[in-house]
Amino acid sequence: MDMATTLKEMLSWPADDQLEFVQRAWDQLVDSGWQPELSEEQKAEFSRRLADPEPRNVVTWDSIVEHVRRKQ
């Protein structure tokens, strides 16, 4: 079965099954050692984040727990 036929067949599947197929295919690619190339924009963003000594908008685990408990 070629890719076009497979994709056409997948259109008849429920959305949850389509999503599971895509996730399994992605996992199989990664498990086989494939690593996607980062775009220049992604590389720049990673570099920017690594260079920032104090990340902003960080919430500690303790503050999350406190917030959840307060709501009860």
C-alpha positions as MATLAB code, in Angstrom:
seq = 'MDMATTLKEMLSWPADDQLEFVQRAWDQLVDSGWQPELSEEQKAEFSRRLADPEPRNVVTWDSIVEHVRRKQ';
ca = [
       0.000    0.000    0.000;
       1.442    3.393   -0.955;
       1.342    6.515    1.214;
      -1.502    8.217   -0.685;
      -3.699    5.126   -0.335;
      -2.857    4.801    3.346;
      -3.668    8.458    4.013;
      -6.943    8.157    2.098;
      -7.855    5.065    4.146;
      -7.009    6.862    7.381;
      -9.642    9.511    6.613;
     -12.296    6.881    7.344;
     -10.854    6.218   10.818;
     -12.084    8.021   13.933;
      -9.929   11.036   14.831;
      -8.618    9.289   17.965;
      -7.335    6.372   15.864;
      -5.705    8.753   13.378;
      -3.955   10.583   16.197;
      -2.771    7.333   17.801;
      -1.358    6.180   14.457;
       0.567    9.435   14.017;
       1.919    9.264   17.566;
       3.031    5.659   17.120;
       4.686    6.484   13.786;
       6.532    9.424   15.391;
       7.633    7.274   18.341;
       8.891    4.603   15.952;
      10.946    7.186   14.047;
      12.501    8.513   17.260;
      13.112    5.005   18.639;
      14.972    4.137   15.442;
      17.401    6.983   16.120;
      15.997    9.690   13.865;
      16.444   13.208   15.161;
      14.777   16.120   13.386;
      16.937   19.064   12.375;
      16.223   22.237   14.294;
      15.381   25.350   12.332;
      17.557   28.425   12.752;
      14.682   30.027   14.661;
      14.517   27.082   17.086;
      18.295   27.138   17.587;
      18.170   30.862   18.338;
      15.351   30.372   20.847;
      17.228   27.588   22.650;
      20.340   29.748   22.793;
      18.323   32.680   24.142;
      16.775   30.532   26.869;
      20.101   29.006   27.875;
      21.699   32.448   28.103;
      18.951   33.836   30.385;
      20.278   33.418   33.937;
      16.845   33.954   35.498;
      13.907   32.554   33.565;
      10.715   34.535   33.902;
       7.231   33.312   34.741;
       8.554   30.280   36.599;
       6.190   28.753   39.124;
       7.592   26.505   41.829;
       6.077   23.148   42.630;
       5.343   24.311   46.188;
       3.351   27.296   44.950;
       1.321   25.048   42.636;
       0.495   22.684   45.501;
      -0.438   25.616   47.729;
      -2.690   27.043   45.019;
      -4.463   23.711   44.452;
      -5.006   23.139   48.161;
      -6.383   26.646   48.620;
      -9.077   25.953   45.985;
     -10.466   22.953   47.901;
];
